[in-house]
Amino acid sequence: MILKSQVEWALHCCAILAGLPDGRYLSTKALAEFHGLPKEYLSKALQSLSQAGLVDTTLGPSGGYRLAKSPADLTFLEIVEAVEGRQRTFVCTNIRANNPCRPKGYCESSPCAVARIMWEADEAWREKLRGVKLSDLVGILSKEIPPELWKSSFEWALERAG
């Protein structure tokens, strides 16, 4: 399974937005500059987050994005599904029906073992992402990123936040 690069972008942007004080917004331009991404493509990922109700937006010179809920209430799965959609990652096309050895009139009415295993794996993956909050990521990053880089990154963002 390969996720769109916009999933990575959305997760990183949400991590930055998690540090904004109440009432402050960060523009697409600033988020794109911070991550070294094309603004036009990043805009699509941010719009997906907005349409899913995960970020709030405002227009104007101090406009931009901010989280619509607390990082402790926002899961990785919500962010991934906002960008990728909620459909299963495995689509069964029932190729077993093409088996030339099937007796005439034989009909399998239940999903095959391949589909069941893949769907179980998909649900396990989603369950893992459902259990990881954005606040968990912020906690991990605050420990892994050198303190001066952590501080300067948020100062940079706050200087550009409207």
N, C-alpha and C positions, 0 to 999 in steps of 0.2 A: 504494500500500500504506500503510495506517495501522496502526501498532502500538498496542497498549493503552498507556494512560498508565502502567500498572504497570511497563512496561519501563523507562521513564525513572526511575521511583521506585526500582526495583531497582538500576539502575546507580549512581544517586547514593548509595543506602544502602551498596552494596558499596564505594564510594570512601571513605566514612566508616569502615566496618568495617576497611578495609585499614590504617588508622592505629592500630588497637587493639593494645596490647601483648599478649603471650601470656597466655592464661588469663583475659582480661577480655571481658565481654559487654556489649552495648548493647541496651536494651529497645526494644520496638516503640514505647512511649510516647515515649521520648527521640528516636528516629529520626523519628517523626511530628512532634514538636514542632520539631525542628531544620529540617525541610523544610516545615513548615506544611501538613501533610497530615492527612486524617482517619485516625485510628489503625486503625479497623475495616477500611478499604480497603487501607491499607498492610500490614496483617497478612496479607492474602491474597497479596500479592506476596512477602512474606518467607516465607510457608509454601511457596510454589512453589519458592523458592530452597532451602529446607530439604529438601523432597521430592526435589529433584534432587541433593542431597548437596553443594551449593555453600556452605552455611553450616551451622554447628553451633548447636544451641540448648540452653539449660538453663533449668530452671524455678526459681521461688523469687524472693525479694526482690532478689537480685543476678543474676537470670536475664536472658536476652535472646539476642542473636545475635552470632556472630563468624564470620569466614571459615573454611571447612573446609580451604582450601588457600592457599598463598602467592599474593599478587596477581600474581606472575610466572607462575603456573601456571593462572590463571583467565582465560578469554577472554571477550570481549564476546558471542560467539556462544553460549557456554554460558549466560550470564545471560539473553540474549534468548530462547533456546529453553526455558529453565526456566519462563519466564512465558508465552510464546506457543505453545510446543509445537514439534515438529520437522517438522510437515507443510509441504509446499510452499505458497508464497504464491499460486500460480496453479493453479486447478483447471480442467482441460479437460473440458468436457461434450460434446465432439464434435458441435457444432452443424452442422458441415459435412455430416453425415449427413442433414440436413433439406433439402439442396439439391434443388429440384424438377427440375433438369436432369441429375441423375445417371442414367446408364443403369441399367436394371433389373438387379439382381444385382451391381452394382458395389460392391466392398467395399474401403475403405482400411484396411489392417491396421496401418500405422505411424502414430505421432503426427504431427499436422499441423505445418506450419512455425510457426504461431503458438505452439503449445504448446512446441515445441522452443526457440524463441527466448526465451520467458518462463521456461522452466526453466533455460536457460543464464544468464539474467540473475539469477535467484534464486540459483543456485550461485555466481555472481560476488560477489553481495552477501554471501552466507554466508562465502565465502572471505576477503573483506575483514575481516569481523567475527571470523573464526577467527584472523586474524593480529594482532589488537589485544588485548593483555593488559591486565588491570586495572592492572598496574604502569605501563603506558604512560600511562594516564589520570592516575594519581597524579602522574607526572612532569610531564605537561602542566599539570595544575592547580597544582602547586607553583610553576611558572614564571609562570602567568597571574594567580593570585590574589595580591593584595598580602600581603607577609610577615606583617604584623600580623593581618590577617583570617585567614590560614592558621593562624597560631599560636593565636589566640583560639578558632577553630572546634574545633581538636583539644583544647584545654584544656577547652572546654565539654563536649565528648563524654567526655573522661576523667573529669571530675567526676561524670558520670552513669553511667559504666561500672561494672558490678559485677564 
